[in-house]
Amino acid sequence: MIIKSTLSIDLNEQISKIDPRIWGSFTEHLGRCIYEGIYQPEHKTADEDGFRQDVIEAVKKLHVPLIRYPGGNFVSGYNWQDGIGPKDQRPTRLDLAWRSMETNQFGLHEFMKWCAKVNAKPDMAVNLGTRGVDEARNLVEYCNFPKGTYWSDLRRKNGAEEPFNIKVWSVGNEMDGDWQIGHKTAHEYGRLVHETAKAMRLVDPSVELVACGSSNHQNTTFGTWEETVLDNAYADVDYLSLHQYYDNFDDNLEEFLGKSVDFDRFITDVVAICDAVKARKHSDKQINLALDEWNVWYHSMEDDKKQKPWTKAPHLLEDHYNFEDALLVGSLAITLLKHADRVKIGCLAQLINVIAPIMTKTSGDPSVWYQSIFYPFMQVSNYGQGIALAQKTDVPTYKSKTYEVPYTDSIAVYNPKTHETVVFIVNKAKDKIPFTLNLANAQFDSLVAATQFAGYDIHQTNEDQSMKLTPLNNLTVSKDHVNADLEPLSWNMIRIKTEV
């Protein structure tokens, strides 16, 4: 069978404007994400704040606009006051979530300084596991109130004269999971969100709040959890979170690449639940989604079991991603764009060392190296901006163990600032695929760039930094269509100047 793929777009038929925060990321006090990742005062590239400048430059290449912090499971046992004030007075604590030693040498002020250096805004998580309403309202006051109160003046005493003005707040983390410290039933959590949100907004009415949805699509409480939480807190929050990680323990490529189908269903299911609660409550308010943890995660799990507990910055969750992981990450990113009307926040989890696109070495060169997943995420974060276009696709499917999978995943976006149409395509077939893009109600002008990530063994990783984007040369552009030959198992991006 000869497989062909066609994508037809009309610049007047749009899904939604893309919220840039969809390309956010996540940093947690876990493993070497913070220590030996972001913060390492003794490193040769460290600046005056102890931040690794090689990491800062790497993060800037991803242009992540929003970074979630400080967790993750970590936050459900965290006291944020441990991480403020003079460093020589900060306590060392047991982190029960990851059974590590937390020195608290990096805390709230350090995170805010680092965000400014990488041009990102914070998504601050509050502890609703071991703490609660008091924790949340005091933290908002510390961060956002100008001056003249205990907490705001303490912030100023600690070196931040002006408020941080943090707008996005995650109200707890994965509270549906029994692994979570302070795990709650949906009703308990929903009631706590209602009361916590009330207090936070009394301090700062402008905050945007993210409530915990299901921590994965397969969780036994999925569906009933979302419905019950929103029954209690629909009017109090702006976003419902989704978390999802995928693995390939079975080493089944076709099944693994088909997991983007599950990702799409997960988003669609949660949107339906949100809208059902909206209808039942006769509400005019729309709840949007924050997919604030998503990635591939499984390579390191056996090694993690061998780690000695109660050490500082242990090598935890250090997946070394291979080529097939990059293909799935590309498909998951395309799926986010297909739901840009409801997915407004996304956080690739995580950013540095821990299930991350960026890895560090404590010594030697290169001191920073890029994983395979760095390349598709870098391209969507830089060029997946503007307006997501509705698409009509004509592509055959294959049947994996679980899913009916299109041989290509694709989407086009139009960026009115640059007058570019940008197309992202994943070829999941083991053969070349002729690809055609058809355009209506506009004209293509000239090709800006066309790249591919292709030609690697599916199990190849990038420790030697041999992986790279290469030109996509077999391509022609006319006024109303583009033709290209997609290499087998490839990630592709095409950018074309467009006259509207």
N, C-alpha and C positions, 0 to 999 in steps of 0.2 A: 504494500500500500504506500502510495506517495502522499506524504503528509504536507498540507499547505495550511497557512494561517493568515487570516485577514482581520484587520481591525479597521472599522469605519467610524469616523468621528465627525461631528458638526460643532463648530465653535459656539453655536447658539444653544446646543443641548449640553447642559452642564450638571454635574453632580453637586458641586459646592465649591466655594472658595476654600482653599486649604489653610487651616490654622497652622502657622509655622511650628507651634509647640508639638505637633504630631511627631516631629523628629527629635524629641527630647531624649534624655538618658537618665542614668540612675547611679548613684554612688552610695555605698553602704559601709559601715564599719564592719567589714567582713574580709577575712584573709588579708591580701595585700592591695586592696583597692585604695584605702586611705594611706596607710603606712607602707612605704616603699613604692607606692603608686603616685598619689598626689603629693604626699608630704614625706620628705626625707632630707632633713637639714644637713646631714653629713655628705650628701651626694654632690658630685663635682658640678652639677648644673643647678644646684639649689640657689634660690634667690634670697633676699633679706628676710622673707617670711618662712623659709624652709620648704618652699614649693619647688618641685622639679620643673625647670623651664623646658626640658626636652618633652615632658608630658604636656605641658601647656601648649606647646607648638603643635603637638600631635592632635590634641583635642580641638584646637582651632580649625584644623583641616576638616573636621566633621561639622562645624557650625551648629553645634547643639544649642538650641535656644532656651531650654529648660532642663534643670537637673534636680531629680528627686533625692532627698537626703533626710535623715541619716539611716534610714532603713524603710522597708525590709524588716525581717524578723528581729533584727537588732533593736529597733525602736520600741518594741513592746516590753523591754526591760530597762530602758534607757532613762536616765535623769539628765536633762539638758543642762542643768546647773553645774554638773560635774565638768562640763567642757567650756566654762567661761571663767574669766578672772586670770590672775597670775598663774603661769604654767607650773611654777614650783609649788603651788598650793593645790593643784588639781589632784584628786584621788585616783588611784588605780583600782579598777573594779573587775569583778568577774563578769564577763559577757556570757550569760547562760544560753543565748540563742545559738552561738557558734562555739561555745566552750573555749573561749580565748581570753587573754588578758587585755583589758582596755586601759590604756594609759591616760586617755583624755587630753593628750597633747595637741590634738586637732579637735576643734569643736565649732560652735556656731559662728564665732567671729572669723575664724580661719576659713570656714566654708564660704562665708559671704565675700571675703577678700578674694578667694580663689575664683568664685563665680565671676566677679568683675574682671579678673584677668583673662578668663576664657570667653567673655562676652555672653554669659548665660544668666538667666533668672532662676531663682530657687523655687522648688516645690517642697515645702517643709512638712515633714510628717510629725504628728504628735502621738504620744504614747497613750493609747487607750487599753493597754494590756494590764500593766501594774499601776498605772496612774489614771487620770481621767479629766473631769471638767476643770478642776483647779489647775492642773498641768497646762491645759490648752489655753485657758484665758490668760494665765500669767505669761506664757510664752508669746502670745500675740501682743500683750501689753509691752513686754520687753522689746520685741522686734519693731512694732509699728507705732506705738504712742510717742508723741514728740518729746515731752519732758514734763517734770513736775510731779511724778508719781514714783513710788518705790522702784518698780521694775524698770521704767523708762530711764530714771536717773542712774540706776545700776548699769544699764547699757552704756550710758554716757561716761560713767566712771571707768568702764572697761574699754573705753577708747573709741566708741562709735557715737559721735555727737549727734549725727542725723539719724532718723529712723531708718531701718532696713526696708520698710514698706513692702513686705512679702505679701503677694496677692494670692498665690495658689497654696493650699494647705491640704495635705492628705490626713484624713481623720481616722487614724489607726492603720493597721496593716494586716491583711489576710486573717481577719478575725473569725472567718468560717472554719479555719483549720485547727485541729486539736494539737498540732505541733506548735502553735502560737502560744507564747506566754500570755496568760489572761484570756485564752479562748472563750468566746461567748456564744450563746445561741443567737439566732437571727433576731429574735424579739429583744433579748437583752442588749445586743449591739445596736439595734435600731433605736431603742429608747435612749441609749447613751449618746448616740449621734445627735438625736433631737436636742437633748439638754446641752451637749457640748457645743453644737453649732449656735445655739441660742446665746450662750455666754461669749463665744468668740466674736459673734457679730455685734454684741453689745459694746465690745471694745473697739472693733473696727468693722463697720457695716459693709466695707468694700471687698472683703475677702471672698475668694472663690473656694468652695469646699468640695473635696472628693471623698465620697463614702466608699467603703470596701464592698465590692461585689465578690463574686466567686474567685477563688485563687486558681482554679482551672476548670475547663469545660467538663472534665470527667468527675468532678467532686460529687459525692452522693447527695449533697444538699443543693446542688445547682438548680436554679429556678425558684424553688421555695425560699432559698436564702434571699435572693434579690427582691422577690415580691414582699416578703415580710419586712426587710429593712426599709424598703421604700414606703410601705404602708405606714411605718412609724416616722419617716424622715423625708418624705418626698418634697415637702415645701422648704426644707432646711438646707438642701445640698444642691450643687450645680452639676456634678458629674458622678457617675458610678464607675468604679474601677473594674478592670478585667486583668487577670494575670494568666499567661499561658506560655509554657515551655514545651518543646518537642524533642524527642530522642529517636535514635535509630539503633537500639540494642539488637534488633533482629537483622541488621545489615541488609535491609531490603530497600534498595534505591527507589523503586517505583512507589512503594508504600510511603516512604519517607517524604518524597517530593509531593505526594498527594495530601500531606497534612495541612497544606494551605487551604484545602477544601474544608477541613474541620475548623480552621481559624475563621474562615468566612461565615460558617454556620454559627459559631460561637457569638460573633458580633451580631449577626442577624437575630439570633435568639434573644440576646440581652436587649436589643432595641425593642423587640416585640414585647418583652416583659415590662420595660419602662413605659411603653405607650399604653399597655393594658392598665397599669396602675394609674397613669394620667387620666385615662378615660373613666375609670371607676371613681376617681376623685373629682371628676368634672373640672380638671385643672387646665389652665391656659399655659402652664409652664412646661417646657421641654427639658428633660434630663438628657444630657449628652454623655459620651463615654470617654474614659481615660484608660487607655490600654497601657498602664504605667509599669508593667513588667512583661516583656516578651523577648524570646530568643530561643536558640537551641541550647540544651543543657543535658549532658549525660556522660561525656568523655571522662570526667574527673571523678565520678562517684565512687569507684572502687578505691582509688588512691586516697580519697578524702576519709575513708573509713580507717586508714592506717595512720592518720595524723595524730600526733601526741596532743592531748588536751592541755589547756591552760598555758599556751605559749603566746608570744606577741607576734602579730602579723604572720600567722601560719599560711602555708601554701594550700589554700582551700579553693575549690571550685575553679581551678585553673585549666579549664578546657582548652585544648589546642585544636582549633577548628580546622576542618578539612574543606576540600572544594565543594563537596555535596552540601555541606552546611551553608556555604555562601549562596548556593542556588536557592535553598529553602528560605534563607533570610531575605533574599531578593523577592521571592514570591510573597512572603509575609508583608513586606513593605508595600508591594503593589496592592495587596488586599486592604491595607490601611487606607490607601488612596481611594480605593473603590468605595470606601465608607466614610469619605471625608465630610459628608453631611452630618454625621453623628459622632465620629471619632475626632475629638478636638485636641486631645493630649495623648502622646505616646512616649514611652520611655524604654528604649533598648536597654536591657538589663544584662550586665552592667557596663561601665565605661572603661575601667582600667583593671587589668589582671584577673578579675573575677568574672568568669563567663563574659569576656570582653573583647572588643575589636582591637584594643591597644594593650600591649604587654610591655613590661619593663624588666630590665636586668639591673641588679644592684651595682654591677661593675662591668667593664668591658664595653666594646662597641660592636654593633650599634646598641646603645643603651635602651632604646625604644624600638619595638618592632610591631608590624601590622599583621593582624590575622587575616585569613581569607575573607571573613565577613566584613572587614573594614571597607572593602572596595564597593560592594553594592550599597552599603549604608552611607558611605561618603557621597556617592552620586545622588541618592534620593534626598539626602539632607541638604545638599547644595542646589540641586536642580528640580526637586519635587516641590516646587513652589508655584503659587498662583491659583489656578482654577483647575480642579479635576473634571475632566470631560466624560460625559456618558459615552459608553462604547457599545458598538454592535460587533460581536466577534463571530467568525466562522472558522472553527478549528475542531478537528476530531478529538475524541477522548480515548483513554485507555482505562481498563479496569484493574485497579490494584486490589490488594487483599480486602480493603475496606471502602475505597473511594472510587468514584467515577471522575477521572482526572483529565482536564484539558492538556493537550501536549504543550501548549504555550500559555503562560500568564502574561497579560499585557495591559497597559493603560497609558493614556496620553494626558498631559497637562498643558495648559496654555498659561504662559507668564506674561501678563500685559506690560510689566516693567521692562522686560528685555525683548518683547515681541517674538518670543520663541515658543514653538510647540516642542515639547520634550516627550519622548516615548521610551518607556521601560518595558523590556521583554525578557522573559525567561523561557528558554527552550529546554523542555524536560525530556525530549526524545534523544535517543542515541544516534540519530541521523540528522543530517542537515535539513532545515526546513525553509522553504521559500516563504518570506513574510511580505505582506502588502499592507500599507497604511493608506486609506482613502480619506480625503478631506472634503468637507462641504462648507459653504458659506465663508470661505477665506481662500487665500492662495499661498502656497509655499513659495518662498523666495530663493533662499540659498542654504546649503548645508553648513552648519556651524561646527559640529563635531559628531563623530560616530565611533563608539568604542565597544569592545567586547571583553568579557572575562571568560576565557575558554581555553580548551586544549590541555587541561590538567587531569590527572587521575583523580577519581572521586575521593580517594582516601589521602591525597596529598595535603600536607599542612605547609605552613609558610615560615617556619623557624629560620630558614636560610634566606628569606626575603626574595625568593626567586619569582614569586607570583606577581603579576602586574596586569594592568589594563593594556590592551593593544588596539590598534585601529580596526574598525569594521569596514573593510574595503569594498566588499561585493555589494555595492549599494548605488541606486540611482534615484534622483529626485526630479519630479516634474511639478507642474503647478498644482495638481490635485491628488498626487499620490507619490508614495515612496515604495520602492522595491528593495528588498535586502535578502541575502542568504545568511541564515543564522547557523552558526556552527553547532554541532551536537553538544548537548548539555552545556548551555552557555547563558550568561547574563549579558544583556545588551542595553545600551542607551544611545538614542539618536536625538540630536538637537537641530532644529530647522528654523531659520528666520521665517516669519509668517506675516503676510499682509492681510489685515482684517478689513 
